[in-house]
Structures are given as C-alpha cells and as structure tokens.
Amino acid sequence: MHTLSRTILVTGVSSGIGLAVAEQLLKYGHTVLGIARQANQVFMEYSDFVPIALDLTQLDVLSQKIKELQQAYPTIDAVIFCAGKGRFGAIEQFSYQQIDALMTLNFTSQVYLTKALLPDLKRKAQSDLIYIGSEAALKGSRNGALYCASKFALRGFTQALREDCGKSNVRVSLINPGMVKTPFFDELSFEPGDHKSNSIVPDDVAEAVIYVLNSPNNIVIDEINLSPLNKVVKFKK
C-alpha cells in the first residue's frame, strides 16, 4: 500500500522491536527519528534515519530535549513507543531503586513524552501515538507483579488518552505482543521455547505498527493482541 511519507519518532531503536519498527518504516519511505541511549551506534543504511541519543529515564531533562527535537523536526506526526525492559521475580526481591527504574522506563517516561508531544500533535491534520504494551497488561502472572504493573498502567493510560483525544485528529493505539524473540530475554531466567510456534518475531510487531499507520484516517485501531501459536516457556539452566 502506498502511503505518504511521514516523520515518525521511534523509541528503543537499538534492538528488538524498536529496531524492527524503524527498519520497516524506513522501507516504506518514512523519515525515522530513532531514540536510544546509544543511538549513534545504531546502523541504518537509510539516509532518512536520524539517531537521537537520549536516556528516557532522565526525566528532569526529557521535556527540554523533546522541545528541542520538535523545533528541529516540526513535521513529526507520529510516535511509536517501543522502549522498555523486563524484570521478573517476587516483589520483595527488588530494591526500591529497581522498582523506580522499571516504572520510570516502562511507564512514566512514556507519559512525559506524550505530555511534551501532544499539544503539537493535536494541531496536525493527522497524527498517531502507538504504544507497545505486552500480554502482561492483560493478565497478572506469577513473578510478574512489577512488570505487569508497569504494563497495566500503560494500558490504562492509553485507554484514557484515547478518550481524551476523541475530538482531535490524534489516534491512540496499543499493541500487546506475547513472547517476542529478542534480546529482551538475555538477562532473564526464562525465554520462549525453541520451536518457531513458541514465539513471535520483531517483524510481526512491526507489521502490526504498519497496519495501524496505514488504516483509514477515520478509524482507530484501539488495541491489537499478538500471541505465539503455542506458548511454551523454557527456563535457563
């Protein structure tokens, strides 16, 4: 499908879902502003990729950085929120600092970004806010209290934000993937099973993002849940 070229901000482009989303958008001819802590190390063979080195957990400078970004790229009309991290275990196993860090990255930073970007996006003829959630936003799971809380919070935020934006041209969508085969699991004690039916791949999520962006202007894709055909969890030795 042919689409008009847009200027799209994507967070978490250094790996996994964010990287796949950025690559798909570039293939469609969009300009991508890619946010990551070490964005300059992200190699893209496209001239329309602009790396933005930014640590989303530094909330005290976030609003000013986004203001500068909007001034430099006033045509931004879509944002894909891919940055996030997983931490699992009983809640008493986490330090207070770890709790704060996870909630900041997975939820609070996304609220900050939205607040900073939304006034300008509401003035656009069309704009999109697409958040990458998780199946953890749909049902609480053992050892997932902290991670599920961050994703439940994001889901509630997007649902309310969609209502708040209902009289504007801003479309708000949430994509909840199941287990995606990415470096997300590198530091965790478990991962998807080995069979290809036990996980989805980052390109599956990226294609869902493209589907949302390419949908007719008069509709909103509220929420998409993507799951592997057979959910199998493998615990590392």
Backbone torsions as a table, in degrees:
resi	resn	phi	psi	omega
1	MET	NA	133.1	179.0
2	HIS	-80.7	133.5	178.0
3	THR	-129.8	154.9	174.9
4	LEU	-69.9	144.2	178.6
5	SER	-68.7	132.5	-178.6
6	ARG	-125.5	163.6	175.3
7	THR	-105.7	114.5	-168.8
8	ILE	-122.9	128.8	176.8
9	LEU	-91.9	127.9	-179.1
10	VAL	-127.1	127.9	177.5
11	THR	-96.5	155.9	176.8
12	GLY	69.6	40.2	-173.3
13	VAL	-84.3	0.5	-175.0
14	SER	-72.6	-22.8	-178.8
15	SER	-165.3	174.4	170.6
16	GLY	59.1	-135.5	-175.2
17	ILE	-62.3	-44.9	-178.4
18	GLY	-59.6	-41.3	178.8
19	LEU	-65.6	-44.2	-180.0
20	ALA	-64.5	-40.6	178.6
21	VAL	-62.4	-46.8	-180.0
22	ALA	-59.4	-44.4	-178.8
23	GLU	-64.2	-41.5	179.0
24	GLN	-64.3	-43.2	-179.7
25	LEU	-62.9	-39.9	179.0
26	LEU	-65.2	-37.5	178.1
27	LYS	-64.3	-28.5	178.0
28	TYR	-84.3	0.8	175.5
29	GLY	90.7	11.0	178.3
30	HIS	-82.6	157.3	169.3
31	THR	-88.6	129.1	-176.5
32	VAL	-117.1	123.5	170.4
33	LEU	-98.0	111.0	-172.0
34	GLY	-103.2	117.6	-179.5
35	ILE	-95.4	131.2	171.5
36	ALA	-161.4	159.0	179.4
37	ARG	-61.4	-36.4	177.8
38	GLN	-122.5	57.0	-174.0
39	ALA	-62.4	-29.3	-178.5
40	ASN	-66.5	-15.4	178.4
41	GLN	-90.5	-2.5	178.3
42	VAL	-84.1	115.7	-177.7
43	PHE	-92.6	123.6	174.4
44	MET	-130.8	132.2	-178.2
45	GLU	-87.8	33.5	-179.8
46	TYR	-121.4	136.2	178.8
47	SER	-72.6	-17.0	-177.6
48	ASP	-91.6	12.8	175.3
49	PHE	-99.9	125.9	-179.6
50	VAL	-117.1	110.6	179.2
51	PRO	-75.9	134.5	178.9
52	ILE	-122.4	106.4	179.1
53	ALA	-78.2	114.3	-175.8
54	LEU	-157.0	130.8	175.8
55	ASP	-94.6	110.1	-174.7
56	LEU	-67.8	-15.9	179.6
57	THR	-81.5	-9.1	177.4
58	GLN	-86.2	76.2	-171.8
59	LEU	-63.3	-28.7	-175.6
60	ASP	-67.8	-21.7	-179.6
61	VAL	-111.7	-2.8	-171.5
62	LEU	-62.9	-47.4	-176.3
63	SER	-63.0	-39.6	179.2
64	GLN	-67.4	-40.9	179.1
65	LYS	-62.7	-40.7	179.9
66	ILE	-69.2	-37.2	176.7
67	LYS	-60.4	-44.4	178.1
68	GLU	-63.8	-38.3	179.5
69	LEU	-64.9	-42.3	178.6
70	GLN	-64.8	-36.9	178.3
71	GLN	-67.1	-37.1	-179.7
72	ALA	-76.4	-31.4	-177.4
73	TYR	-131.9	74.6	-175.6
74	PRO	-67.9	-10.1	-178.2
75	THR	-88.3	3.9	177.8
76	ILE	-54.9	123.1	179.5
77	ASP	-134.7	12.0	175.2
78	ALA	-157.3	147.3	178.4
79	VAL	-134.5	130.9	176.1
80	ILE	-114.4	116.1	-175.7
81	PHE	-94.7	98.4	-177.1
82	CYS	-108.8	-17.2	-175.1
83	ALA	-64.5	140.3	178.3
84	GLY	175.1	168.6	-178.6
85	LYS	-146.4	153.2	178.1
86	GLY	-109.9	136.3	171.1
87	ARG	-139.6	131.4	-175.9
88	PHE	-132.7	149.1	-179.2
89	GLY	146.9	171.3	176.3
90	ALA	-64.1	143.9	-172.3
91	ILE	-59.9	-31.6	-178.4
92	GLU	-73.0	-8.9	178.5
93	GLN	-81.8	-15.1	-177.2
94	PHE	-92.5	144.2	171.1
95	SER	-76.6	162.8	177.2
96	TYR	-62.4	-34.3	179.2
97	GLN	-66.0	-39.9	179.0
98	GLN	-66.4	-38.5	177.5
99	ILE	-62.4	-47.3	-179.4
100	ASP	-63.2	-42.2	-177.2
101	ALA	-64.1	-42.9	-178.2
102	LEU	-68.0	-44.6	179.6
103	MET	-65.2	-34.3	178.8
104	THR	-64.7	-48.0	-177.9
105	LEU	-71.0	-47.7	-172.3
106	ASN	-77.8	-23.0	-175.9
107	PHE	-131.7	-61.3	-170.0
108	THR	-61.7	-41.9	-179.7
109	SER	-61.7	-32.9	180.0
110	GLN	-72.1	-33.4	174.1
111	VAL	-66.6	-43.3	177.6
112	TYR	-58.8	-48.0	179.8
113	LEU	-60.0	-44.1	-179.8
114	THR	-61.7	-46.8	179.4
115	LYS	-58.3	-42.5	-177.8
116	ALA	-69.2	-35.9	-173.1
117	LEU	-90.5	-27.1	-168.4
118	LEU	-60.9	-44.6	-178.9
119	PRO	-54.9	-42.6	-179.9
120	ASP	-71.3	-38.5	179.8
121	LEU	-63.7	-33.4	179.5
122	LYS	-67.4	-18.8	178.8
123	ARG	-87.8	-5.6	-179.7
124	LYS	-80.5	155.9	175.6
125	ALA	-66.4	-31.6	176.5
126	GLN	-153.8	137.2	175.5
127	SER	-151.7	156.9	-176.8
128	ASP	-133.3	137.9	169.1
129	LEU	-118.8	114.4	-178.1
130	ILE	-120.0	120.2	-176.9
131	TYR	-107.3	134.7	174.8
132	ILE	-93.0	107.6	-179.9
133	GLY	-92.8	-129.8	-177.9
134	SER	-172.5	156.8	170.6
135	GLU	-60.8	-19.5	177.2
136	ALA	-68.3	-10.9	175.7
137	ALA	-85.5	-6.3	-174.5
138	LEU	-102.5	-26.3	-176.5
139	LYS	-158.8	131.8	176.7
140	GLY	-66.9	147.2	-178.9
141	SER	-135.4	157.8	-179.8
142	ARG	-59.1	136.0	-178.5
143	ASN	64.9	14.0	-178.9
144	GLY	-115.1	16.9	-173.7
145	ALA	-55.1	-46.9	-176.5
146	LEU	-71.3	-48.9	-178.5
147	TYR	-64.4	-44.3	178.8
148	CYS	-60.7	-40.0	179.4
149	ALA	-59.6	-41.6	-179.2
150	SER	-66.0	-36.5	-178.3
151	LYS	-82.0	-34.5	172.5
152	PHE	-61.5	-41.3	179.2
153	ALA	-61.2	-43.9	-179.7
154	LEU	-64.5	-39.7	179.8
155	ARG	-65.0	-44.8	177.6
156	GLY	-62.5	-39.4	178.5
157	PHE	-61.1	-46.9	-177.6
158	THR	-67.6	-36.5	178.4
159	GLN	-63.0	-45.0	178.9
160	ALA	-69.1	-40.2	179.8
161	LEU	-62.3	-37.8	178.4
162	ARG	-60.2	-40.4	176.9
163	GLU	-65.8	-42.6	-178.8
164	ASP	-65.2	-28.8	-178.0
165	CYS	-95.9	8.4	-171.8
166	GLY	-62.8	-21.5	179.7
167	LYS	-105.9	13.5	178.1
168	SER	-114.4	-176.2	176.3
169	ASN	-95.8	13.6	179.2
170	VAL	-88.5	122.0	176.6
171	ARG	-99.3	133.1	-177.9
172	VAL	-117.1	122.9	-177.6
173	SER	-132.3	152.6	178.3
174	LEU	-129.1	132.4	176.4
175	ILE	-116.6	122.4	-177.3
176	ASN	-110.4	95.7	177.5
177	PRO	-80.2	151.1	166.9
178	GLY	-81.1	-146.5	-176.1
179	MET	-71.5	118.6	-178.7
180	VAL	-108.8	132.0	-176.9
181	LYS	-76.6	93.7	-177.9
182	THR	-143.5	173.4	174.1
183	PRO	-62.6	-4.0	175.2
184	PHE	-49.0	-35.8	-174.3
185	PHE	-90.2	-1.9	-175.0
186	ASP	-57.8	-37.7	-176.5
187	GLU	-102.0	9.6	-179.0
188	LEU	-103.0	164.8	-177.0
189	SER	-87.9	0.0	-178.8
190	PHE	-141.9	167.8	179.9
191	GLU	-159.6	169.2	177.1
192	PRO	-64.3	157.2	175.1
193	GLY	-62.2	169.5	-172.4
194	ASP	-76.3	-26.4	-176.8
195	HIS	-72.1	147.0	-177.3
196	LYS	-63.2	-19.8	178.2
197	SER	-80.3	-5.7	-177.0
198	ASN	-89.1	-4.0	-178.8
199	SER	-154.2	163.5	168.9
200	ILE	-106.6	167.6	-177.4
201	VAL	-112.5	159.4	-177.6
202	PRO	-54.4	-35.2	179.7
203	ASP	-63.4	-28.0	176.3
204	ASP	-62.5	-42.5	179.3
205	VAL	-69.3	-40.8	179.0
206	ALA	-60.8	-38.8	178.6
207	GLU	-66.4	-33.4	175.5
208	ALA	-66.1	-38.3	176.4
209	VAL	-61.5	-45.7	178.8
210	ILE	-60.7	-41.0	178.3
211	TYR	-59.4	-44.4	179.4
212	VAL	-63.9	-46.8	-178.4
213	LEU	-63.5	-35.4	-176.2
214	ASN	-86.1	-3.6	-179.7
215	SER	-67.4	152.8	-178.9
216	PRO	-54.5	145.9	-174.1
217	ASN	-60.3	-23.7	-173.6
218	ASN	-89.2	4.5	177.7
219	ILE	-127.4	158.3	176.2
220	VAL	-121.7	129.1	171.6
221	ILE	-84.6	97.2	-172.7
222	ASP	-59.7	-51.2	-172.4
223	GLU	-156.9	138.6	176.8
224	ILE	-125.8	128.9	174.8
225	ASN	-108.6	124.2	-179.6
226	LEU	-116.8	124.9	-178.5
227	SER	-131.9	148.5	171.7
228	PRO	-66.2	153.8	-178.3
229	LEU	-60.2	-45.0	-179.7
230	ASN	-124.8	112.5	-178.3
231	LYS	-81.8	112.4	177.0
232	VAL	-130.3	127.0	178.6
233	VAL	-105.7	129.7	178.7
234	LYS	-112.6	126.5	-179.9
235	PHE	-92.4	135.8	-177.6
236	LYS	-77.5	148.4	-179.7
237	LYS	-82.2	NA	NA
